[in-house]
């Protein structure tokens, strides 16, 4: 699909008045701007209610997370379609928990999950307000390991698309975070060098280590206040996207 809807003219954001401020702010999408975790849990809770057969919801969710990560890679590699991957995901969950479900049951569970996920979609609190606050100062890009149309639809549904200049999805460009190649592509499409960009994301490996390896200043979005799995030296973190007035100086490099 064409990416023109997100490759907007650079004139859409004014150049920052402070020459040390970034000209581009890059964001991860899932669980950074878009509340994937909430959407997934809401959908999974309903599937568990109908098909869980008395198993513990937390165990059901853990098995689903493991299978989701495995099957997500299969989809991104082009080895499996989304619908087939979703069915296989639940087939593995049921098998791991010893739940006997036939093919029709697997199909019903996968369909119910998709429907529930779509209804539960929402942006994280403060996401739209923060993007709006950034717009007068820098261009905004999304760098995500997912399917282009899937991520484009999330942005549109959650009212975030109008703030985004460039959407870089791994499926579209053939390289995924933490490989520096996807960051290089993002910088090229946004027309800025690495030193004029900042990356915000929740994954230490994909977003923080990946961006730093590409020479981009990184800010860790860490709402759960987890300990850093890597060297945290020089990596600031934020625990919320709101209020925008508190987050913006850190993104623009103007914090004291």
Secondary structure, DSSP 8 states (H G I E B T S, - for coil): ---TTT---GGGS---SSTTS-SEEEE--BTTTB-HHHHHHHHHHHHHHHH-TT--HHHHHHHHHHHHHHHHHHHHTTSS-HHHHHHHHHHHHHHHTT----HHHHHHHHHHHHHHHHHH--B-TTHHHHHHHHHTT-EEEEEESS-HHHHHHHHHHTT-GGG-SEEEEHHHHT--TTSHHHHHHHHHHHT--GGGEEEEES-IIIIIIHHHHTT-EEEEE-TT----SS--TT--EES-S--HHHHHHHHTT---
